[in-house]
Amino acid sequence: MPLVARRTVLRIGTPIALVLVCAAVLVGRELRGSAASAAPEAPPLAVPVEAAAAQRRDVPVYLTGLGTVQALNTVTVKSRVDGQLQTVSFQEGQHVTAGQTLAQIDPRPFQAALDQAKATKAKDEAQLANAQLDLQRFQNLHQYATAQSVDTQKALIAQLQAQIEGDQAAIDNAATQLGYTTITSPLNGRTGIRLVDQGNIVHATDTGGLVVITQLHPITAIFTLPEEDLPQISAAMAKGPLTVFADTRGDDKPLDQGTLQLVDNQIDQASGTIRLKATFPNKANQLWPGQFVDVRLLLRTEQNVVTVPSAAIQRGPDGLYVYAVKPDATVELRPVGIGQITDGAAVVETGLDAGASVVTAGQYRLQPGTRVQTRQAAASQPSA
């Protein structure tokens, strides 16, 4: 490269040695400037990002709604007769079975009433037997007994027979009242807090009852979904029973798996939602009446579809896109069509094939053509 002449002003009388030194300095500067301008520019630094490969897998499609757990059956155990509560045979929070004795009311007044009813019947039966013998005597007299006396005796016998039937009804009633003194559980369930202590006088008209029993196995949950989901729910139910999952609110910890039991027969016009009821076996007692849960209804499973982590999906003025990593470690903006997004995985309907690498973190520093340094993103596993 030719040197560019520079104008150097030296005074008259300057020593020749000094002139030579200045000339050498100027030549060195020109040579260094020429070398610097000829050096190639350094490539830009690669942007560190996280990336993941698009893959094919089965993706479950869920509809999620807020639900409330309800006992399948709830019974307030009450006394059906008046009396003193002699014994309480259950513990609070105990699991009881149908027919198990819970409490005993003093049975003595009711036993006495039963014995009295039986004695009355025995007396009337004796009178009936005597009346039947008198009728037989009248009939043996033939023409010596008047027709009126025979008819009167027959009427007396019929009256006593009816009276005995009434006595039997009184016995049955007294036995029933006596049976009510032993209070038993009407179903299998769990007892709550005892509402009446031993020794108290209880009445059939008491509103509080003795204890509340709730059936926990199985248990139900009522949840709501938007009315727009009703057509696809109905179509899925026509193919068979639908699986439902109950999760804790917030952290989505699975609690139990059950079956959709029914869809309510009307839509709530105020909220535009439909109520659904699911049944769970609740073997581990993870569900409790009154508990709020997130209920996931498994609508269907998309088979062998292309998926990417949902974090890779970006939204731009022209729609959804991802940054795809090319073999030369640069990125390109690729528009995509996205379907269901479930458990951190997005179903890619168009724009991307399985195996393609997409950026999942660090997109804010990228533009088409940017060189990247990738590291593998954490895998997102679908929950059951």
C-alpha positions in Angstrom: 0.0 0.0 0.0 1.6 3.4 -1.0 2.4 5.8 1.8 0.5 9.0 2.0 2.7 12.1 2.1 2.4 14.2 5.1 3.5 17.8 5.4 6.1 18.3 8.1 7.4 21.7 8.9 10.9 22.0 10.2 12.7 25.1 11.0 15.9 26.1 9.1 18.9 24.9 10.9 17.3 21.7 12.3 19.9 19.0 12.7 19.7 16.3 10.0 19.5 13.5 12.6 16.3 15.0 14.0 14.9 15.2 10.6 15.5 11.5 10.0 13.9 10.6 13.3 10.7 12.5 12.5 10.5 10.9 9.1 10.8 7.4 10.6 8.0 8.1 13.1 5.7 9.3 10.4 6.4 6.2 8.3 5.6 3.9 11.3 2.3 5.5 11.9 1.3 5.1 8.3 2.2 1.4 8.3 0.3 0.7 11.6 -2.8 2.5 10.2 -2.7 0.5 7.0 -2.4 -2.8 8.9 -5.4 -2.0 11.2 -7.6 -1.1 8.3 -6.8 -4.3 6.5 -7.6 -6.6 9.6 -11.0 -8.5 9.3 -13.8 -7.6 11.7 -14.4 -10.0 14.7 -17.7 -12.0 14.5 -20.4 -10.9 17.0 -20.6 -12.9 20.3 -23.2 -15.7 20.4 -26.3 -15.0 22.5 -26.8 -17.7 25.2 -30.3 -19.2 25.1 -32.2 -22.3 26.1 -33.5 -24.6 23.4 -35.6 -27.7 23.1 -36.4 -30.1 20.3 -40.0 -30.4 19.0 -41.2 -34.0 19.6 -44.1 -36.2 18.8 -46.2 -37.6 21.7 -49.7 -38.1 22.9 -51.2 -35.0 24.5 -54.3 -35.2 26.8 -56.8 -32.5 26.3 -58.4 -31.2 29.6 -61.1 -28.9 30.6 -60.4 -27.4 34.0 -62.9 -25.8 36.4 -63.2 -24.8 40.0 -65.1 -27.4 42.1 -66.4 -28.0 45.6 -66.3 -31.4 47.2 -69.6 -32.7 48.6 -70.4 -35.9 50.5 -72.4 -38.4 48.5 -74.9 -38.6 51.4 -75.2 -36.4 54.6 -77.5 -37.4 57.4 -78.3 -35.6 60.6 -79.1 -38.3 63.1 -82.1 -37.4 65.3 -84.1 -39.0 68.0 -87.6 -40.2 66.9 -88.9 -40.5 70.5 -88.6 -38.4 73.7 -86.5 -39.6 76.6 -83.2 -39.5 78.4 -80.0 -40.3 76.4 -78.5 -43.2 78.4 -75.5 -44.1 76.4 -73.5 -42.8 73.4 -71.7 -45.6 71.6 -69.6 -43.7 69.0 -66.5 -41.6 69.0 -66.3 -38.3 67.2 -64.7 -38.8 63.8 -65.3 -42.5 63.8 -66.2 -44.5 60.7 -69.5 -46.2 61.3 -71.4 -48.8 59.2 -75.1 -48.9 58.4 -77.1 -50.4 61.3 -74.3 -49.8 63.9 -75.7 -48.6 67.3 -74.9 -45.0 68.0 -76.9 -44.2 71.1 -79.5 -45.6 73.5 -82.5 -43.8 74.9 -84.1 -45.0 78.2 -86.3 -47.8 76.9 -88.3 -48.6 80.1 -91.4 -46.4 79.4 -91.7 -47.8 75.9 -91.2 -51.4 77.1 -94.0 -50.8 79.6 -96.3 -49.5 76.9 -95.5 -52.6 74.8 -96.3 -54.9 77.7 -99.6 -53.1 78.3 -100.6 -53.4 74.7 -99.9 -57.1 74.8 -101.9 -57.5 77.9 -104.9 -55.7 76.4 -104.8 -58.0 73.4 -104.7 -61.0 75.7 -107.8 -59.8 77.6 -109.7 -59.2 74.4 -108.7 -62.6 73.0 -110.1 -64.2 76.2 -113.4 -62.3 75.7 -113.5 -63.3 72.1 -113.1 -67.0 73.1 -116.0 -66.7 75.6 -118.2 -64.9 73.1 -117.6 -67.7 70.5 -118.6 -70.3 73.1 -121.8 -68.4 73.9 -122.6 -68.3 70.2 -122.1 -72.0 70.0 -124.5 -72.6 72.9 -127.2 -70.4 71.3 -126.9 -72.3 68.1 -127.2 -75.6 69.9 -130.5 -74.5 71.4 -132.0 -74.4 67.9 -135.6 -73.2 68.2 -135.2 -72.3 71.9 -132.9 -69.5 71.1 -134.2 -66.4 69.5 -132.8 -65.1 66.2 -132.1 -61.8 67.9 -129.9 -63.3 70.5 -127.9 -65.3 67.9 -127.4 -62.1 65.8 -126.3 -60.1 68.8 -123.7 -62.7 69.8 -122.3 -62.7 66.2 -122.0 -59.0 66.3 -120.2 -59.1 69.6 -117.7 -61.6 68.2 -117.1 -59.4 65.2 -116.6 -56.4 67.5 -114.1 -58.4 69.6 -112.2 -59.5 66.5 -111.8 -56.0 65.3 -110.7 -54.9 68.8 -108.0 -57.6 68.8 -106.8 -56.3 65.4 -106.6 -52.8 67.0 -104.7 -54.3 69.9 -102.2 -55.9 67.5 -101.7 -52.5 65.8 -101.1 -51.0 69.2 -98.5 -53.7 69.9 -96.8 -53.0 66.6 -96.7 -49.3 67.4 -95.3 -49.8 70.9 -92.7 -52.2 69.5 -91.7 -49.6 66.9 -91.4 -46.8 69.5 -89.3 -49.2 71.7 -87.1 -49.8 68.6 -86.6 -46.1 68.2 -84.9 -46.0 71.6 -81.9 -47.7 70.0 -80.4 -45.1 67.5 -78.5 -46.7 64.7 -76.5 -45.4 61.7 -78.5 -45.2 58.5 -75.4 -45.5 56.3 -71.7 -46.1 56.1 -69.9 -42.9 56.8 -67.9 -40.8 59.2 -69.3 -39.1 62.3 -68.8 -35.5 63.0 -68.8 -33.6 66.3 -71.2 -34.9 68.9 -74.1 -32.4 69.4 -75.7 -33.9 72.5 -74.0 -35.5 75.5 -75.0 -38.5 77.5 -77.6 -37.9 80.2 -79.5 -35.1 78.3 -83.2 -35.3 77.6 -83.8 -35.5 73.8 -87.0 -34.9 71.9 -88.3 -35.9 68.5 -88.8 -32.2 67.7 -85.1 -31.2 68.4 -83.7 -29.5 65.3 -80.0 -30.1 66.0 -79.9 -33.9 66.2 -77.3 -36.0 67.9 -74.5 -36.1 65.2 -74.0 -35.6 61.5 -72.8 -38.5 59.4 -71.2 -37.9 56.0 -70.5 -40.6 53.4 -67.0 -40.2 52.2 -66.6 -43.4 50.1 -67.4 -42.6 47.4 -67.5 -38.8 47.4 -68.6 -36.2 44.8 -67.4 -32.9 43.5 -69.5 -30.2 41.8 -67.6 -28.0 39.3 -68.4 -25.6 36.6 -67.3 -25.1 33.0 -68.2 -22.5 30.3 -71.3 -23.2 28.4 -69.3 -23.2 25.2 -67.7 -26.5 26.2 -71.1 -28.3 26.5 -71.2 -29.5 22.8 -67.8 -31.2 23.0 -68.5 -32.6 26.5 -71.7 -34.2 25.2 -69.9 -35.6 22.2 -67.3 -37.1 24.4 -69.8 -38.6 26.8 -71.6 -40.3 23.9 -68.4 -42.3 23.3 -68.1 -43.6 26.9 -67.4 -42.5 30.5 -65.1 -39.6 31.0 -62.2 -39.5 33.4 -62.0 -36.7 35.9 -59.0 -35.6 38.1 -59.2 -33.6 41.4 -56.2 -31.4 42.2 -55.3 -29.1 45.0 -55.7 -25.5 44.2 -52.6 -23.6 43.3 -49.9 -26.4 43.1 -52.1 -28.8 41.1 -51.2 -31.7 43.3 -53.3 -34.7 42.2 -55.7 -35.9 44.9 -57.9 -38.5 43.3 -59.2 -39.9 39.9 -62.9 -40.4 39.3 -65.6 -40.5 36.7 -68.0 -37.8 35.4 -71.4 -38.7 36.7 -73.7 -36.1 35.1 -74.1 -32.7 33.4 -76.7 -30.5 35.0 -80.0 -30.1 33.0 -79.7 -26.3 32.7 -77.2 -23.5 32.1 -76.7 -20.8 34.7 -77.8 -17.7 32.7 -76.2 -15.3 35.2 -72.7 -16.7 34.8 -73.0 -18.6 31.5 -71.7 -21.8 33.0 -72.8 -25.4 33.3 -72.5 -27.5 36.4 -71.1 -31.0 36.3 -70.9 -33.7 39.0 -68.0 -36.2 39.3 -67.7 -39.2 41.6 -64.4 -40.2 43.3 -63.6 -43.4 45.3 -61.6 -41.3 47.8 -59.8 -44.4 49.2 -57.0 -42.2 50.7 -59.4 -39.7 52.2 -57.7 -36.8 50.2 -61.1 -35.2 49.5 -63.2 -33.7 52.2 -66.7 -32.2 52.1 -66.6 -28.5 51.5 -63.1 -28.5 50.1 -62.3 -26.4 47.0 -60.4 -28.3 44.3 -59.4 -27.8 40.7 -61.2 -30.4 38.6 -59.8 -31.5 35.3 -62.0 -33.3 32.8 -60.1 -35.5 30.3 -61.9 -34.7 27.1 -59.7 -36.6 24.7 -56.1 -37.5 23.9 -54.4 -36.1 20.8 -52.4 -39.0 19.3 -48.8 -38.6 18.0 -48.8 -34.8 17.5 -45.8 -32.4 17.3 -45.3 -30.5 20.6 -42.9 -27.8 21.9 -42.6 -26.3 25.3 -45.2 -23.6 25.7 -42.4 -21.2 26.7 -41.2 -21.2 23.1 -44.4 -19.7 21.7 -44.1 -15.9 21.1 -46.9 -13.5 19.9 -46.2 -10.9 17.3 -48.2 -8.5 15.1 -48.7 -11.2 12.5 -49.6 -14.0 15.0 -47.8 -16.7 16.8 -44.2 -17.6 16.1 -41.1 -19.4 17.4 -37.4 -18.8 17.0 -36.0 -21.9 15.3 -32.3 -22.7 15.6 -30.7 -23.4 12.2 -27.7 -25.8 11.7 -25.3 -22.8 11.5 -26.3 -21.8 15.1 -28.3 -18.8 13.9 -32.1 -18.3 14.5 -34.9 -17.6 12.2 -38.5 -16.4 13.0 -40.9 -19.1 12.0 -44.7 -18.6 12.1 -46.6 -21.5 13.7 -50.2 -22.6 14.2 -50.9 -23.7 17.8 -53.6 -26.0 19.0 -54.1 -27.3 22.6 -51.7 -26.1 25.3 -51.6 -28.6 28.2 -49.2 -29.1 31.1 -46.6 -26.8 29.6 -46.7 -28.4 26.1 -48.1 -26.7 23.0 -49.4 -28.7 20.1 -48.0 -27.4 16.8 -50.5 -27.8 14.0 -48.5 -26.0 11.3 -45.1 -24.5 10.7 -42.8 -26.9 12.5 -41.7 -30.6 12.2 -40.6 -33.0 14.9 -36.9 -32.7 15.7 -36.6 -29.0 15.0 -34.8 -27.0 17.8 -36.7 -24.0 19.1 -35.6 -21.3 21.7 -37.5 -21.6 25.0 -35.7 -18.8 27.0 -33.8 -15.7 26.0 -36.0 -14.7 23.0 -36.0 -11.0 24.0 -32.3 -10.6 22.8 -33.0 -12.3 19.5 -33.8 -11.2 15.9 -33.6 -13.2 12.7 -30.0 -14.1 11.9 -28.7 -13.8 15.5 -26.1 -16.3 16.4 -26.9 -18.3 19.5 -25.2 -20.6 22.0 -27.8 -23.1 23.1 -28.1 -25.2 26.2 -30.8 -27.8 26.7 -34.0 -26.7 28.4 -35.5 -28.8 31.3 -37.9 -31.3 30.0 -41.6 -30.7 30.7 -43.5 -33.9 31.6 -47.2 -34.1 31.3 -49.1 -34.8 34.5 -51.5 -37.7 34.7 
